[in-house]
Amino acid sequence: MNVSFRGGTHGSADIDALFRVYSDDLRRYAYRRLRDREAAADLTQEAFLRYVASRQAERSDAHASQFFLWRIAGNLIVDLVRRERRQGRSVPLEQAALLADAAPLADRSLIARQDFATFKAALDELPPKTRAALLLNRIEGLTHAEIAARLAISPSMVSKHIMKALRVCLRKLEAADA
């Protein structure tokens, strides 16, 4: 896109035109480097603010303005990455779980194995149709109507089988924890 800028100091219309032409590309550039949309948007605005404050791009060459903006953005990215390395990166609480180590602690792993063994034993004690109804619903994701057709029972019986299976499993797990 060709954009012409008046010589001398850029007026507000020129800065607005510059922003419209380059802001999306600059934001994408920052996002590719940072992998954070909000930080990329903030960095884009900061680059334009610094550009306006410096008034170094007083040339009439829009191409030079583009390269100066990218240079400012690159410097801001380097500063941001250095600051995050030094201080650690702050993330929203919702994303904090993604940063946590996915491997469970040893005691959690042991408890989970014991709970699984208890749950499996409870499943093994269930009548075949009750066990099948629960597994088809919770593991395979089938609807009550689909389970009813597969097991040759009514959808209301499917509900009863699933509720019975859940009660038995819950009782076994609670007894194991006591």
N, C-alpha and C positions, 0 to 999 in steps of 0.2 A: 504494500500500500504506500503510495507516495504522499508524503506530508511535507508541506513547506512551512518553514518557520521564518518569521521576520528576523532580520539581522538585529544585533544588539541584545538587550535584556528581553527575555521571554515574557510576554504578557500572560495574564491568567488564561486567555483563550488558547494560547500556544501550549501552556502546561496541560490544560484540559485535553487538547488534541493529542499531545504526547502520551498522556495517561491512557486515553482511549485506544491508541494504536498499540502500545507496548505492554499494558498492565497484564493482560491475559497470558502473553508469552512469558513475561517475567515471573508471574505466579507459577506457571507450569515448570519453569526452570528451577525455581526455589523448591517446589514440591518434589521434583525428581531428586534433588540433593538431600532434602530433609525428611521426606516421607511423612509430613505432617501438614495437613491442609490449612489449619489455623495459623501455624507458624509461617507458612508460605505466604498467606494473605497479609499477615502483619509485616513480614519482611518486605513485601512488595510496596506497601504503603511507606514503610520506613525508607526504602531506597528512593522513592519519589520525594519524600520530605527532605532527605539529604541533598538530593539533586537540586531542588529548588533553593535550599539554603546556600548551597555552594555557588550557584549561578556560574559554574565553570563552563557550561555548555551554551555560552552566549553566541556561539557560531550559528550560522544559518543552516548548517548541515544537520539534517535530522538523523542521518546515519551515525554521525559522531555522538549525538545525544543518546542513541540506542546503546552504543558500546560503553559509554560512560555509565548509563544506568545498570548495565550488566556487570560492570566492574564494581559499582557500589554494592549491588546485590551479592556478588561473589565475596566481597570483603565482609559483609554482614553475616553471610552463611559461615564463613571461617570463624568470625567472632562468636557466633552462637554455638557452634560445635565445640570450640575451646571452652566456653563458659559451661556448657553442659558436662564436659569431661571433668572440669575442675569442681563444679558444684553438684553434679549429678542432675539428671533430667527430672523435672517435675511433670507428673502426668495426672490426668483426672482420676479420681478414685475408681471409676468404672473400668479404666484400663489397667489399674494396678494389678489386678488378678492375672492379666496376660503376662506381666513381667515376672511373676512369682515362678519359682522352680516347679515344674510340672511333676517331678518325682515326689511321691509321698514320703513322709518321715517313716522311719522303721516301725514305730509303734502304731502309726495309722495303717501301715501296710499289714501288720499282724492282725489288727482289729478287723480290717476289711476281709482278710482271708478267713478269719473265724466267723464273721457274719455271713460270708458266702457259703461256708460249709453248713452253717445252721440253716440258711435259706434253702440250700440244695436238699438237705435232709427233710425239711418241711415239704418241699415239692415232691420228693419221692414218696411221702406218706399219703399224698392226695390221691383220690380216685382218678382214673385216667382221663375222663371227660373234664373234670374240674381243673386238673393240671393243664390239659390241652387248651382249654378256654383261656386260662390266664396267659399262657405262653403265646398263643396266637394273637391275643390282644396286645400284650405289653411288649413282646419281642418282635413279632411280625407286623404289628400295627394294623391288624384286621379289624373291621367294624363288627359290631354285634351281629348284624345281619349276615355278614360273610362267614363268621364263625358258626352261626346257626346252620347255614347251608352246608358247611364242611362237616359238622358233627351230627347233622340230621336231628337237631333239636330246635326249640323255639328261641327267638331272641330274648325273651324274658328269662328262659332257663340259662342262657349264656350269662346274663347279668347275675343271676343267683350263683352260678358256678364261680364267676370271677370274684364276687363278694366273699364267698366261702373260702376261696383260695387265699385271698388277701388277709382275712381274719386269722386263718391258721398260721400263715407265715408271720404275721405280726405277733401273734401270741408266742410263737417259737423264738423269735428274735428278742422279745421282751423278757422271756424266761431265761434266755442265755445271758442277758445283761444283768439279771438280778443276782 
